[in-house]
Amino acid sequence: MKKLLSLSALALIVLSPPAFAQARGLNNGRPLPPQGGPTVAPQLAGFNARVFAAEVAQDGTLVAGIGATLAQRIATGAYVVRFHPTNLHTACFWTGTVADRNPGLVPVGYVTIDARVGTNNAIFVSTFDQSGNYADRPFIINIICRGR
């Protein structure tokens, strides 16, 4: 009986976090979520996302990736990154940042990303220093594509 009561109490805590937090005085004075409303984002019907990523060194080497097949430095601060999907320009959204996964400081800068002309499975990446001048920088790109 004691075990059943413990499991019931645990289920109540897990299934009703706002009420439990309020009863215990938790949440450090911040507003609690509304009672009775959804506490998680609803699932999107039919949404089947595909995710791709690339980590590129400042010399254009493809360090790591998911679905990335090629990275190439074509000029100072200019790179091409090719991915496996063939409809990258019409079915995907991308973002990137100056970064790498190694400990230590990454040079200050920023990234711009655009579709690569003449292909449907590559993107063009430009990297800049803090003054806005083209400069070689390591970067990481994340891509999310609509499913088929």
Protein Blocks (a to p, Z undefined) as FASTA:
>chain_A
ZZmmmmmmmmmmmmmmmlmmmmnopanopacddehiafbdcddehiacddddddddfkop
afbdehiabdcdfbghiacdddfblklmmmcccddddddfbecjddeddddddddehiak
bccdddddfkopacddddddddddddZZ
